[in-house]
Amino acid sequence: MIDLNADLGEGFGRWQLTDDERLLSVVTSANVACGFHAGDAATMRRVCELAAERGVRIGAQVSYRDLAGFGRRSMDVPPDELAAEVAYQIGALEVFARAAGSRVAYVKPHGALYNRVVHDERQAQAVVDGVLLADATLPVLGLPGSRFLEVAGKAGLPVVTEAFADRAYTEEGTLVPRGRDGAVITDPDTVVVRSVGLARSGTVAAHSGREIPVRARSLCLHGDTPGAVDLARRVRAELEASGVRVEAFA
């Protein structure tokens, strides 16, 4: 059994990056941009309504305040400020989720914040404090073995491990930085094979070629890659054909 999540609502005003409506017919959980790296009030409302109509779980994708850099620039934000900004983003999305007849069901950091809290305990604690401030029952989604999930678990938050079929891994189980060659896997056949392997055996080939364990309850499908919808459909079809039940974790 595995959950399929995708980053959605990553537009701003008239500009749209993700095909939210079609991806919401495939995934089981939606990581909705909360306005700090992408997204605006109207987009958040629309995606929440579409997700609620389809029975897709709504997650708050929180990030650094970095619209210009799409949240992919690491920032040294004071812990108290970061905690407040995380809670603010969750609260903003909750308004639209509730109005659509649903609720925010989990929290996932985005971009540079996601990668930073893998190792940085201080920033990880700040994100956890922000989640606790918003709702101490919310599950958090993150990389297996990360400081973020460790801190969250100690704070009593439910933790959910996540894997990426279209991102290269180091032998240590972390993601290869996007600036390096081969960090993003674009071949559809390879992504599909990796997806099935992650779901069925809990392993994936690292950038070096060595198989490493990556035990995950949720699989992320990036919505901003070319052909994202068709690829997501292929991944889900192959998972189900191989005996994997696709179901939301939250």
C-alpha positions as CSV (number, residue, x, y, z in Angstrom):
1,M,0.0,0.0,0.0
2,I,1.3,3.4,-0.9
3,D,0.1,7.0,-1.1
4,L,0.8,9.2,-4.2
5,N,1.4,12.8,-3.4
6,A,2.1,15.8,-5.8
7,D,3.0,19.4,-5.4
8,L,0.0,21.4,-6.6
9,G,-1.3,25.0,-6.6
10,E,2.2,26.2,-7.7
11,G,1.0,29.2,-9.6
12,F,0.5,32.9,-8.9
13,G,-2.2,35.1,-10.4
14,R,-2.5,34.3,-14.1
15,W,0.6,32.2,-14.2
16,Q,0.2,28.4,-13.6
17,L,2.9,25.8,-13.3
18,T,1.0,22.6,-12.5
19,D,-2.0,20.9,-14.1
20,D,-3.9,20.7,-10.9
21,E,-7.2,19.4,-12.1
22,R,-5.8,16.5,-14.1
23,L,-3.2,15.5,-11.4
24,L,-6.0,15.5,-8.8
25,S,-7.6,12.7,-10.7
26,V,-4.5,10.5,-10.2
27,V,-2.9,11.3,-6.8
28,T,-4.3,10.6,-3.3
29,S,-2.7,13.5,-1.5
30,A,-2.1,17.1,-2.6
31,N,0.7,19.2,-1.3
32,V,-0.8,22.7,-1.8
33,A,1.5,25.7,-2.0
34,C,0.6,28.1,0.7
35,G,1.7,31.4,-0.8
36,F,5.3,31.6,0.3
37,H,7.1,29.8,-2.6
38,A,4.1,29.8,-4.9
39,G,0.3,30.0,-4.8
40,D,-2.1,32.8,-3.9
41,A,-5.5,33.0,-2.2
42,A,-7.6,32.2,-5.3
43,T,-5.3,29.3,-6.3
44,M,-5.4,27.8,-2.8
45,R,-9.1,28.0,-2.7
46,R,-9.5,26.5,-6.2
47,V,-7.2,23.6,-5.5
48,C,-8.8,22.8,-2.2
49,E,-12.3,22.7,-3.8
50,L,-11.0,20.4,-6.6
51,A,-9.3,18.1,-4.0
52,A,-12.3,18.0,-1.8
53,E,-14.6,17.1,-4.8
54,R,-12.3,14.1,-5.6
55,G,-11.7,12.9,-2.1
56,V,-7.9,13.8,-2.3
57,R,-6.3,14.6,1.0
58,I,-5.1,18.3,1.4
59,G,-1.6,18.9,2.7
60,A,0.0,22.2,3.5
61,Q,3.3,22.6,1.6
62,V,5.2,25.1,3.8
63,S,8.3,26.9,2.7
64,Y,10.7,29.8,3.2
65,R,9.3,33.2,2.2
66,D,10.8,33.0,-1.3
67,L,8.5,33.7,-4.2
68,A,11.3,34.9,-6.5
69,G,13.4,31.7,-5.9
70,F,10.4,29.3,-5.8
71,G,11.4,28.3,-2.3
72,R,14.6,26.7,-3.5
73,R,17.1,29.0,-1.8
74,S,18.2,28.1,1.7
75,M,17.6,30.9,4.2
76,D,18.7,31.5,7.7
77,V,15.4,32.4,9.3
78,P,15.3,32.9,13.1
79,P,13.6,29.9,14.7
80,D,10.7,31.9,16.2
81,E,10.0,33.6,12.9
82,L,10.2,30.4,11.0
83,A,7.8,28.7,13.4
84,A,5.3,31.6,13.1
85,E,5.5,31.5,9.3
86,V,4.9,27.8,9.2
87,A,1.8,28.1,11.4
88,Y,0.7,31.1,9.3
89,Q,0.8,29.1,6.1
90,I,-1.0,26.1,7.6
91,G,-3.7,28.4,8.9
92,A,-4.2,30.2,5.6
93,L,-4.7,26.9,3.8
94,E,-7.0,25.6,6.5
95,V,-9.5,28.4,5.8
96,F,-9.9,27.2,2.2
97,A,-9.8,23.5,3.1
98,R,-12.6,24.0,5.6
99,A,-14.7,26.1,3.2
100,A,-14.4,23.3,0.7
101,G,-15.7,20.8,3.2
102,S,-12.4,19.2,4.0
103,R,-9.4,20.0,6.2
104,V,-5.6,20.2,6.2
105,A,-4.6,16.6,6.8
106,Y,-0.8,16.9,6.9
107,V,2.2,19.2,6.5
108,K,5.2,18.8,4.1
109,P,8.1,21.3,3.8
110,H,9.0,22.4,0.3
111,G,12.3,22.8,-1.6
112,A,15.2,24.3,0.3
113,L,13.4,24.0,3.6
114,Y,12.7,20.3,3.0
115,N,16.4,19.6,2.4
116,R,17.6,21.9,5.2
117,V,15.6,20.1,7.9
118,V,17.1,16.7,6.8
119,H,20.3,17.7,8.7
120,D,19.6,21.0,10.5
121,E,18.0,20.2,13.9
122,R,17.5,23.9,14.8
123,Q,15.4,24.6,11.7
124,A,13.7,21.2,12.0
125,Q,12.6,22.1,15.5
126,A,11.3,25.5,14.2
127,V,9.1,23.8,11.6
128,V,7.8,21.3,14.2
129,D,7.1,24.2,16.5
130,G,5.1,25.8,13.8
131,V,3.1,22.7,13.1
132,L,2.4,22.3,16.8
133,L,1.2,25.9,17.0
134,A,-1.2,25.3,14.2
135,D,-2.5,21.8,15.1
136,A,-0.6,19.3,17.3
137,T,-2.4,16.3,15.7
138,L,-1.2,17.0,12.1
139,P,1.0,14.3,10.5
140,V,4.2,15.5,8.8
141,L,5.8,14.2,5.6
142,G,9.5,13.9,5.2
143,L,12.6,12.0,4.2
144,P,13.3,8.8,6.1
145,G,16.1,9.2,8.7
146,S,15.8,13.0,8.6
147,R,16.3,15.2,11.7
148,F,12.9,16.6,10.9
149,L,11.0,13.3,11.3
150,E,13.1,12.5,14.4
151,V,12.2,15.9,16.1
152,A,8.6,15.6,15.0
153,G,8.3,12.1,16.5
154,K,9.7,13.2,19.8
155,A,7.2,16.0,19.9
156,G,4.3,13.6,19.4
157,L,3.5,14.4,15.8
158,P,2.6,11.5,13.5
159,V,5.4,11.0,11.0
160,V,5.1,9.7,7.4
161,T,8.1,8.7,5.3
162,E,8.4,9.8,1.7
163,A,10.3,8.7,-1.4
164,F,11.0,10.3,-4.8
165,A,11.0,8.2,-7.9
166,D,12.2,11.0,-10.1
167,R,15.0,12.3,-7.9
168,A,18.5,10.8,-7.6
169,Y,19.6,9.6,-4.2
170,T,23.0,9.6,-2.5
171,E,24.2,6.4,-0.9
172,E,23.3,8.0,2.5
173,G,19.6,8.1,1.4
174,T,19.5,11.9,0.9
175,L,18.5,13.6,-2.3
176,V,21.2,14.7,-4.8
177,P,21.1,18.5,-4.9
178,R,19.2,19.8,-7.9
179,G,22.2,21.7,-9.3
180,R,24.1,18.5,-10.0
181,D,24.0,16.5,-13.2
182,G,21.4,13.7,-13.0
183,A,19.7,15.0,-9.9
184,V,16.3,14.9,-11.6
185,I,15.4,11.7,-13.5
186,T,13.4,12.6,-16.6
187,D,13.2,9.2,-18.4
188,P,9.6,8.0,-17.9
189,D,10.4,4.3,-18.0
190,T,13.0,4.7,-15.4
191,V,10.6,6.7,-13.1
192,V,8.0,4.0,-13.4
193,V,10.4,1.1,-12.6
194,R,11.8,3.0,-9.6
195,S,8.2,3.7,-8.4
196,V,7.3,0.1,-8.4
197,G,10.6,-0.9,-6.7
198,L,10.1,1.7,-4.0
199,A,6.6,0.5,-3.3
200,R,7.2,-3.2,-3.4
201,S,10.8,-3.7,-2.1
202,G,11.5,-0.4,-0.3
203,T,14.8,0.0,-2.3
204,V,16.1,2.3,-5.0
205,A,19.3,2.6,-7.0
206,A,21.4,5.4,-5.7
207,H,23.3,7.8,-8.0
208,S,26.3,5.5,-7.7
209,G,24.3,2.5,-8.9
210,R,24.2,0.8,-5.5
211,E,20.8,-0.3,-4.2
212,I,19.8,1.4,-0.9
213,P,16.8,1.0,1.4
214,V,14.2,3.7,1.3
215,R,11.2,2.7,3.3
216,A,8.3,5.1,2.5
217,R,4.6,5.2,3.0
218,S,4.2,8.0,0.4
219,L,5.6,8.5,-3.1
220,C,6.0,12.0,-4.5
221,L,5.2,12.7,-8.2
222,H,6.5,16.2,-9.2
223,G,3.8,18.2,-10.9
224,D,6.1,20.7,-12.6
225,T,8.0,18.3,-14.9
226,P,7.1,18.0,-18.6
227,G,4.4,15.3,-19.2
228,A,3.7,15.1,-15.4
229,V,0.1,14.0,-15.8
230,D,0.7,11.2,-18.2
231,L,3.7,10.0,-16.1
232,A,1.6,10.1,-13.0
233,R,-1.1,8.0,-14.7
234,R,1.5,5.4,-15.8
235,V,3.0,5.2,-12.4
236,R,-0.4,4.6,-10.7
237,A,-1.4,2.0,-13.3
238,E,1.9,0.1,-13.0
239,L,1.7,0.2,-9.2
240,E,-1.8,-1.2,-9.2
241,A,-0.9,-3.8,-11.9
242,S,1.9,-5.0,-9.6
243,G,-0.4,-5.5,-6.7
244,V,0.2,-2.3,-4.8
245,R,-2.8,-0.6,-3.3
246,V,-2.8,3.1,-3.9
247,E,-4.3,4.8,-0.9
248,A,-3.9,8.0,1.1
249,F,-2.0,7.8,4.4
250,A,-3.9,10.6,6.2
